[in-house]
Amino acid sequence: MARTEIPNRNTAELTQEQRRQATQELKKFFQLVNMIDVEKYKMFSGVVDAVWHELLKDPDAYAAFLEEAGVVENIGHMPGSGFGVIQWIQDYHQRYGKLTPIWFTDASGVLDEKSYNAYLSTDVVVAAWDCGVMVPVLE
């Protein structure tokens, strides 16, 4: 199984279509988040994470994005690196089908074909990540 590189944050080279796809996939990712099992939601995609970082720069736009996605909780971004099997992939398959190539595209717009093909042949993603989901703690 292939390793996907930890993403950088330079999105200047993305096409409008790549940004659109990454934004749609970020919405799907957020819609999958199960607050009980929040630890399994690691972000392995360079391009989807880059879009997430861009949205986080403008709190009002981020709040509007979450509302548009139909997300009730205020989903935050939490640093934390690791490497392994991405645990939420089967949940994605059940709700949306196979991951699209945009998930295997780095923040500069380059598709990691080796990782994408490994995923297509196994339905498993083994990758590095440097962040995940954080949800507010209810008191």
Secondary structure, 3 states (H helix, E strand, C coil): CCCCCCCCCCCCCCCHHHHHHHHHHHHHHHHHCCHHHHHHCECCCHHHHHHHHHHHCCHHHHHHHHHHHCCCCCCEEEEEEEEEECCCHHHHHHHHCCCCHHHHECCCCCECHHHHHHHHHHCCCEEEEEEEEECCCCC
